[in-house]
């Protein structure tokens, strides 16, 4: 599998951030999704990929399909 194929299924911090900016604050997302501010910031900054269990939480709080959060 090539690297470009891997990125098709990797959560994209920009996508999470853009979806959040349309709906709620960083503070609201971290509280509603049950994760720390620092961890959420790392996801949005792209320095860490969210674990699989976090994606449904983020998508549910943002009211978007998980597919909107991955590239």
C-alpha positions as a Markdown table, in Angstrom:
| # | Residue | x | y | z |
|---|---|---|---|---|
| 1 | Unk | 0.0 | 0.0 | 0.0 |
| 2 | Unk | 1.4 | 3.4 | -0.9 |
| 3 | Unk | 1.5 | 6.3 | 1.4 |
| 4 | Unk | -1.1 | 8.2 | -0.6 |
| 5 | Unk | -3.5 | 5.3 | -0.1 |
| 6 | Unk | -2.9 | 5.5 | 3.7 |
| 7 | Unk | -3.9 | 9.2 | 3.8 |
| 8 | Unk | -7.3 | 8.4 | 2.3 |
| 9 | Unk | -8.4 | 6.9 | 5.6 |
| 10 | Unk | -6.4 | 9.1 | 8.0 |
| 11 | Unk | -8.3 | 11.6 | 10.1 |
| 12 | Unk | -7.5 | 15.1 | 8.9 |
| 13 | Unk | -7.0 | 17.8 | 11.6 |
| 14 | Unk | -8.1 | 20.5 | 9.3 |
| 15 | Unk | -11.4 | 18.7 | 8.6 |
| 16 | Unk | -12.1 | 18.3 | 12.3 |
| 17 | Unk | -11.2 | 22.0 | 13.0 |
| 18 | Unk | -13.4 | 23.3 | 10.0 |
| 19 | Unk | -16.4 | 21.2 | 11.1 |
| 20 | Unk | -16.0 | 22.5 | 14.7 |
| 21 | Unk | -15.6 | 26.1 | 13.6 |
| 22 | Unk | -19.0 | 25.9 | 11.9 |
| 23 | Unk | -20.8 | 24.6 | 15.0 |
| 24 | Unk | -19.1 | 25.0 | 18.4 |
| 25 | Unk | -16.1 | 26.1 | 20.3 |
| 26 | Unk | -13.0 | 24.1 | 21.0 |
| 27 | Unk | -14.0 | 24.1 | 24.7 |
| 28 | Unk | -17.5 | 22.8 | 23.9 |
| 29 | Unk | -16.2 | 20.0 | 21.7 |
| 30 | Unk | -13.6 | 18.8 | 24.3 |
| 31 | Unk | -16.3 | 18.7 | 27.0 |
| 32 | Unk | -19.0 | 17.1 | 25.0 |
| 33 | Unk | -16.7 | 14.5 | 23.4 |
| 34 | Unk | -15.1 | 13.6 | 26.8 |
| 35 | Unk | -11.5 | 14.3 | 25.9 |
| 36 | Unk | -8.9 | 16.8 | 27.1 |
| 37 | Unk | -8.3 | 20.1 | 25.5 |
| 38 | Unk | -4.7 | 19.2 | 24.8 |
| 39 | Unk | -5.6 | 16.0 | 23.1 |
| 40 | Unk | -8.2 | 17.6 | 20.9 |
| 41 | Unk | -5.8 | 20.4 | 20.0 |
| 42 | Unk | -3.2 | 17.8 | 18.9 |
| 43 | Unk | -5.8 | 16.2 | 16.7 |
| 44 | Unk | -6.8 | 19.5 | 15.1 |
| 45 | Unk | -3.1 | 20.5 | 14.7 |
| 46 | Unk | -2.4 | 17.2 | 13.0 |
| 47 | Unk | 0.4 | 16.3 | 15.4 |
| 48 | Unk | -1.6 | 13.2 | 16.5 |
| 49 | Unk | -4.3 | 11.2 | 14.8 |
| 50 | Unk | -7.4 | 10.5 | 16.8 |
| 51 | Unk | -7.8 | 6.9 | 17.9 |
| 52 | Unk | -10.7 | 5.0 | 16.3 |
| 53 | Unk | -12.8 | 5.4 | 19.4 |
| 54 | Unk | -12.5 | 9.2 | 19.3 |
| 55 | Unk | -13.8 | 9.7 | 15.8 |
| 56 | Unk | -17.4 | 8.6 | 16.5 |
| 57 | Unk | -17.5 | 10.9 | 19.6 |
| 58 | Unk | -16.2 | 13.9 | 17.6 |
| 59 | Unk | -18.6 | 13.2 | 14.7 |
| 60 | Unk | -21.6 | 12.8 | 17.0 |
| 61 | Unk | -20.9 | 16.1 | 18.8 |
| 62 | Unk | -20.3 | 17.9 | 15.5 |
| 63 | Unk | -23.4 | 16.2 | 14.0 |
| 64 | Unk | -21.4 | 15.1 | 10.9 |
| 65 | Unk | -20.7 | 11.7 | 9.3 |
| 66 | Unk | -17.3 | 10.2 | 10.3 |
| 67 | Unk | -16.5 | 10.3 | 6.6 |
| 68 | Unk | -16.5 | 14.2 | 6.8 |
| 69 | Unk | -13.6 | 13.9 | 9.3 |
| 70 | Unk | -11.3 | 11.7 | 7.2 |
| 71 | Unk | -9.5 | 12.5 | 4.0 |
